[in-house]
Amino acid sequence: MSPERRAWGSLESDVMTVLWAAAGPLSPAQVQQQLGGDLAYNTVQTILTRLLEKGQARRRVNLTGGRGHEYFPAENRATAAARRMRAVLDGPGDRRAVLRQFTADLAPDDAELLRALLRDPDPGAPTP
């Protein structure tokens, strides 16, 4: 019986979730520990390197005196999600249809929040 394979991109997503939840930068070993399971250290290191190459993570020299690097997210979760949404809208296809489908699936509270944000995107900003 072959081991169950993860969905494409799910390991990168899991690693980013660990990085976003962390109070500060993490070493690959710390990410591996947070992920649990039986992932090899080299697998975690490879994913972190890919995230670095894609600009989704950054790294610094390990400040705790250990060898290697510590990794942290290049942007917060909300900014990353907004960037992915913009990429879909800017991609090929019917922009209106994408927006229509997105809003059709919103919960009523989220739809109201979106309406409020469209009316006043930055309620804390001074009015011109």
C-alpha positions as CSV (number, residue, x, y, z in Angstrom):
1,M,0.0,0.0,0.0
2,S,1.5,3.4,-1.0
3,P,1.6,6.2,1.5
4,E,-1.1,8.8,1.1
5,R,0.1,11.8,-0.8
6,R,-0.6,15.4,0.2
7,A,-2.5,17.7,-2.1
8,W,-0.4,19.9,-4.3
9,G,0.9,22.9,-2.3
10,S,-0.6,21.7,1.0
11,L,2.8,21.3,2.6
12,E,3.9,24.8,1.7
13,S,0.6,26.0,3.1
14,D,1.1,24.1,6.3
15,V,4.6,25.5,6.7
16,M,3.3,29.1,6.1
17,T,0.6,28.5,8.8
18,V,3.3,27.5,11.2
19,L,5.4,30.6,10.4
20,W,2.4,32.9,10.7
21,A,1.5,31.4,14.1
22,A,5.0,31.7,15.5
23,A,6.0,34.6,17.8
24,G,9.3,35.0,15.8
25,P,11.5,33.4,13.3
26,L,11.9,29.6,13.4
27,S,14.7,27.2,12.5
28,P,13.8,24.3,10.1
29,A,14.0,21.9,13.1
30,Q,11.4,24.1,15.0
31,V,9.1,24.1,11.9
32,Q,9.5,20.3,11.6
33,Q,8.5,19.9,15.3
34,Q,5.5,22.2,14.9
35,L,4.3,20.3,11.9
36,G,4.4,17.0,13.8
37,G,4.1,13.8,11.9
38,D,7.0,12.1,10.3
39,L,8.4,14.7,7.8
40,A,12.1,14.5,7.3
41,Y,14.2,17.5,8.2
42,N,15.4,17.7,4.6
43,T,11.8,17.9,3.3
44,V,11.1,20.8,5.7
45,Q,14.3,22.6,4.6
46,T,13.4,22.1,0.9
47,I,9.9,23.6,1.5
48,L,11.4,26.6,3.4
49,T,13.9,27.2,0.5
50,R,11.1,27.1,-2.0
51,L,9.0,29.6,0.0
52,L,12.1,31.8,0.2
53,E,12.6,31.6,-3.6
54,K,9.0,32.5,-4.2
55,G,9.2,35.5,-1.9
56,Q,6.8,34.1,0.6
57,A,9.3,33.6,3.4
58,R,12.5,35.4,4.5
59,R,15.4,34.2,6.5
60,R,18.1,35.4,8.8
61,V,21.2,33.9,10.3
62,N,20.2,32.0,13.5
63,L,20.6,34.5,16.3
64,T,20.5,31.9,19.0
65,G,24.0,30.8,18.2
66,G,22.8,27.8,16.3
67,R,23.9,26.9,12.8
68,G,21.9,27.7,9.7
69,H,19.0,30.1,9.3
70,E,15.7,31.1,10.9
71,Y,12.7,31.7,8.7
72,F,9.7,34.1,9.0
73,P,6.8,35.1,6.7
74,A,7.5,37.8,4.1
75,E,4.0,39.2,4.7
76,N,1.2,38.6,7.1
77,R,-1.6,36.2,6.4
78,A,-4.2,38.8,5.3
79,T,-1.8,40.5,2.9
80,A,-0.9,37.1,1.4
81,A,-4.5,36.2,0.9
82,A,-5.3,39.6,-0.7
83,R,-2.4,39.2,-3.1
84,R,-3.6,35.7,-4.2
85,M,-7.1,37.1,-4.7
86,R,-5.7,40.0,-6.8
87,A,-3.7,37.4,-8.9
88,V,-6.9,35.5,-9.7
89,L,-8.7,38.7,-10.6
90,D,-5.8,39.9,-12.8
91,G,-5.5,36.5,-14.5
92,P,-7.3,35.3,-17.6
93,G,-11.0,34.9,-17.4
94,D,-14.1,36.8,-16.6
95,R,-13.3,39.2,-13.7
96,R,-17.0,39.9,-13.2
97,A,-17.9,36.2,-13.0
98,V,-15.1,35.6,-10.4
99,L,-16.3,38.5,-8.3
100,R,-20.0,37.4,-8.6
101,Q,-19.2,33.8,-7.6
102,F,-17.0,35.0,-4.7
103,T,-19.7,37.3,-3.3
104,A,-22.5,34.7,-3.9
105,D,-20.7,32.3,-1.5
106,L,-20.2,34.9,1.3
107,A,-21.9,34.5,4.6
108,P,-24.3,37.4,5.3
109,D,-22.0,38.9,8.0
110,D,-19.1,38.9,5.6
111,A,-21.2,40.4,2.8
112,E,-22.2,43.2,5.1
113,L,-18.5,43.7,6.2
114,L,-17.5,43.9,2.5
115,R,-20.2,46.4,1.8
116,A,-19.0,48.6,4.7
117,L,-15.4,48.4,3.5
118,L,-16.4,49.4,0.0
119,R,-18.3,52.4,1.4
120,D,-15.4,53.4,3.7
121,P,-12.2,51.4,3.1
122,D,-10.3,53.0,6.0
123,P,-12.7,54.1,8.7
124,G,-9.7,55.4,10.8
125,A,-8.3,57.6,8.1
126,P,-8.9,61.3,8.3
127,T,-11.5,62.6,5.8
128,P,-10.1,64.9,3.1
